[in-house]
C-alpha cells in the first residue's frame, strides 16, 4: 500500500519489489497509510467477531473447532478466521513475538483520529478499540492481538 504521485510510485516500484510482493498504488501522499489503517480496522473487527463467535460456541456447548471449520467452508470464511482464529484463538496460543495488542491499539488510535478528521463515526471501530483496551489492561499488551478473545 503506497501513497504518492504516479511518477514517484513508478520510480520507486522496482525498489519496493525487493521488500514486498503485493504493491498497490493507493493514491496521493498519505493514501497508502490511510488504506493500511482501514485494512487493519476491518481485520481487527473480524477478530472481535471471531472472539464473540468462539465465546458463544463454547457457552452453547458446541465444538469450537467444528464451528470454525464449518465457517471456513461457508460465507464466514476469511483470512482472519483461517489465520488468527484457527491458528491462535482455538489453540489458545498468543506469542509475544507476533503482532501484539499494543501495535493494534496504535493503529486503531490513528484510525479513529483519521475518522474524526474525516467526520466519519465508526461505532464498530470504537467497539474494537474498547476490546483491545480491555485486553491491554488485562496484561496482554505484548501478546499477539487475537488474545483479546480472553477478555470478550
C-alpha positions as CSV (number, residue, x, y, z in Angstrom):
1,X,0.0,0.0,0.0
2,X,1.8,3.1,-1.3
3,X,0.8,6.7,-1.4
4,X,2.4,9.3,-3.6
5,X,2.3,10.7,-7.1
6,X,2.1,8.3,-10.0
7,X,5.5,9.5,-11.2
8,X,7.2,8.8,-7.8
9,X,5.4,5.5,-7.5
10,X,6.7,4.3,-10.9
11,X,10.2,5.3,-10.0
12,X,10.3,3.5,-6.6
13,X,8.2,0.5,-7.5
14,X,11.3,-1.7,-8.5
15,X,12.8,-0.9,-5.2
16,X,9.6,-1.8,-3.3
17,X,9.5,-5.1,-5.1
18,X,12.6,-6.2,-3.1
19,X,10.7,-5.9,0.2
20,X,7.1,-6.9,-0.8
21,X,5.2,-8.9,-3.4
22,X,1.8,-7.1,-3.3
23,X,2.5,-3.5,-4.2
24,X,-0.6,-1.3,-4.7
25,X,-0.6,2.4,-5.5
26,X,-3.4,3.7,-3.4
27,X,-3.4,7.4,-4.5
28,X,-1.6,10.6,-3.5
29,X,0.6,11.2,-0.4
30,X,-0.9,9.5,2.7
31,X,-3.2,7.2,0.7
32,X,-1.1,4.1,1.4
33,X,-1.1,4.8,5.2
34,X,-4.9,5.5,5.2
35,X,-5.6,2.3,3.2
36,X,-3.4,0.3,5.7
37,X,-5.3,1.7,8.6
38,X,-8.7,0.8,7.0
39,X,-7.4,-2.7,6.2
40,X,-6.3,-3.2,9.8
41,X,-9.6,-1.9,11.1
42,X,-11.5,-4.5,9.1
43,X,-9.1,-7.2,10.3
44,X,-9.4,-6.3,13.9
45,X,-13.2,-6.1,13.7
46,X,-13.2,-9.6,12.2
47,X,-11.1,-10.9,15.0
48,X,-13.5,-9.4,17.6
49,X,-16.4,-11.1,15.7
50,X,-14.5,-14.4,15.8
51,X,-13.8,-13.9,19.6
52,X,-17.6,-13.5,20.1
53,X,-18.4,-16.5,17.9
54,X,-15.9,-18.6,19.9
55,X,-17.3,-17.5,23.2
56,X,-20.9,-18.2,22.1
57,X,-19.9,-21.7,20.7
58,X,-18.2,-22.6,23.9
59,X,-21.1,-21.3,26.1
60,X,-23.6,-23.3,24.0
61,X,-21.5,-26.5,24.4
62,X,-20.6,-26.7,20.8
63,X,-17.2,-27.8,19.5
64,X,-15.4,-24.5,18.8
65,X,-13.1,-26.3,16.4
66,X,-16.1,-27.8,14.4
67,X,-17.8,-24.3,14.3
68,X,-14.7,-22.7,13.0
69,X,-14.0,-25.4,10.4
70,X,-17.6,-25.2,9.3
71,X,-17.4,-21.4,9.0
72,X,-14.3,-21.8,6.9
73,X,-16.4,-23.7,4.3
74,X,-19.1,-21.1,4.2
75,X,-19.8,-17.4,3.8
76,X,-18.0,-16.5,7.1
77,X,-14.6,-17.7,5.7
78,X,-11.8,-15.2,5.8
79,X,-8.1,-14.7,6.3
80,X,-8.9,-13.7,9.9
81,X,-10.7,-16.9,10.5
82,X,-8.1,-19.2,9.0
83,X,-5.0,-17.4,10.4
84,X,-6.0,-15.7,13.6
85,X,-9.0,-17.7,14.6
86,X,-7.8,-21.3,13.8
87,X,-4.1,-20.8,14.4
88,X,-4.2,-18.7,17.6
89,X,-7.6,-18.4,19.2
90,X,-8.7,-22.1,19.0
91,X,-5.4,-23.5,20.4
92,X,-5.1,-20.5,22.8
93,X,-1.7,-19.5,21.6
94,X,-0.7,-15.9,21.7
95,X,3.1,-15.5,21.4
96,X,4.8,-12.2,22.3
97,X,6.8,-12.1,19.1
98,X,3.8,-11.7,16.8
99,X,1.7,-8.5,16.0
100,X,0.9,-7.5,19.6
101,X,-2.1,-5.7,21.2
102,X,0.0,-2.6,21.6
103,X,0.5,-2.4,17.8
104,X,-3.2,-2.9,17.1
105,X,-4.0,-0.2,19.7
106,X,-1.6,2.2,17.9
107,X,-3.2,1.5,14.5
108,X,-6.7,1.9,16.0
109,X,-5.8,5.2,17.6
110,X,-4.5,6.5,14.3
111,X,-7.6,5.1,12.5
112,X,-10.0,6.8,15.0
113,X,-8.2,10.1,14.6
114,X,-8.4,9.7,10.8
115,X,-12.1,9.0,11.1
116,X,-12.6,12.0,13.3
117,X,-10.8,14.3,10.8
118,X,-13.0,12.8,8.0
119,X,-16.1,13.3,10.1
120,X,-16.9,9.6,10.0
121,X,-18.5,7.9,13.0
122,X,-17.2,4.4,13.2
123,X,-19.1,2.6,16.1
124,X,-17.7,-0.9,15.1
125,X,-14.1,0.6,15.3
126,X,-14.9,2.1,18.7
127,X,-16.2,-1.3,19.9
128,X,-13.0,-2.9,18.6
129,X,-10.8,-0.3,20.3
130,X,-12.6,-1.0,23.6
131,X,-12.0,-4.7,23.2
132,X,-8.3,-4.1,22.5
133,X,-8.0,-1.8,25.5
134,X,-9.6,-4.4,27.8
135,X,-7.0,-6.9,26.5
136,X,-4.2,-4.5,27.3
137,X,-5.5,-3.7,30.8
138,X,-5.7,-7.5,31.5
139,X,-1.9,-7.7,31.0
140,X,-1.9,-8.8,27.3
141,X,-0.3,-5.7,25.8
142,X,2.7,-7.6,24.4
143,X,0.8,-10.7,23.3
144,X,-0.4,-11.5,19.8
145,X,-3.5,-9.3,19.3
146,X,-6.1,-12.2,19.0
147,X,-5.6,-12.6,22.7
148,X,-8.4,-10.1,23.0
149,X,-10.6,-13.3,23.0
150,X,-9.7,-13.7,26.6
151,X,-11.5,-10.5,27.6
152,X,-14.5,-10.9,25.4
